[in-house]
Structures are given as structure tokens and as C-alpha cells.
Amino acid sequence: MQESLPEFEALAHPIRIGLVADTHRRNPDRGLPKALLDGLDGCDLIFHAGDISERWVLEMLEEVAPVRAVVGNNDSFELLKSMPEECYFVSGSYRIGLLHGYSDMAKRATTAKVWTLERMRGVVDCAVYGHSHQPEVTEREGLLMVNPGSPTDFRWARGPTYGIMEVGETIQARLIEL
């Protein structure tokens, strides 16, 4: 039996979307970096690609712009039971997918990048994902793949990052170092 196509949420067009992943913030006293919040100011929407940790992170981002988020493998039980693993959007003629890049299937099979390519190729034009903490904007097999890295827990990257994506006549994504 063939898997049915996902439901796509219609977004404004053109649109400016802030891209965040892997914040890993449990303690609200730590907050989010002011430079991140300032950099997201002016976005129409924010995507969070999972590993949020606690709901207060989303609430803090929502003070800047509306947020769409997916669950990651390090999120609280509350988030795990209330958030989707994948979301799909359409802006103009462009289809966009949002996922963390990790699932029970992916952990047996591959990396976040390869899992995202397998899940999103042929379904969307652009996939936003996280999990690896490795910021990257690349095109693979006709799929624009954007990993904004992490603004708070950069691990294997040079430093903390997030992204901005603009969808208009084209899709343009760029990474921003904090």
C-alpha cells in the first residue's frame, strides 16, 4: 500500500522564516541568546526543528513570531505526546518539510542528513532539519536541505548558529553565526 501524501499548511507568500534547532534548554533561567531573538525579529514565522527540551522555549520564540515546531529525541514527555514528528507547508509554489532528522527508524538506518533526504525527496522542495548540530545549506538530488545548527549547543560546529529562509520567487536560506 502506497503512503498517502502529507497535509500541507498554507503559509503567506512571500515569507521570511527564522530557522532554529537543537536548543536543548531545560532550565528557563538560562533563557535563549539575545542575539538569536534579535536576529529573528522581523521574521513572519519561526520553524524549530526539534530538541527544544521544554515548552517555555517555544513560548519565548512566540514572543518574536508565530512558531511551528516538531519533536526531537531529547524533548520532554509533554512535547513528545503533543507535537508532530514532521510538518509540511506550502508557500506560493514551494513545498517545505520540517523534521528533526531522527526517529526510531532513522537510528537504525542512517544519519540525520540521509534520513531527511529519504523522507523528504520527491515530497517537498526544501527540508529543514536538525539533530546533528551541524549547520548546512546544501542541495541534494533536487532537494534543498537546511540544517540551522544550534544557537545554544553547537557541539561539533564552529559556534552557535541559526538560519533565515526567504520564500518568494525562489527559496533562499542562509546561516547566521551568533
Secondary structure, DSSP 8 states (H G I E B T S, - for coil): --------EE--SSEEEEEE----B--GGG---HHHHHHHTT-SEEEE-S--BSHHHHHHHHTTS-EEE---TT--HHHHHHS-SEEEEEETTEEEEEE-S--HHHHHH--HHHHHHHHHBTTBSEEE--SS---EEEEETTEEEEE---SS--TTSSS-EEEEEEESSSEEEEEEE-
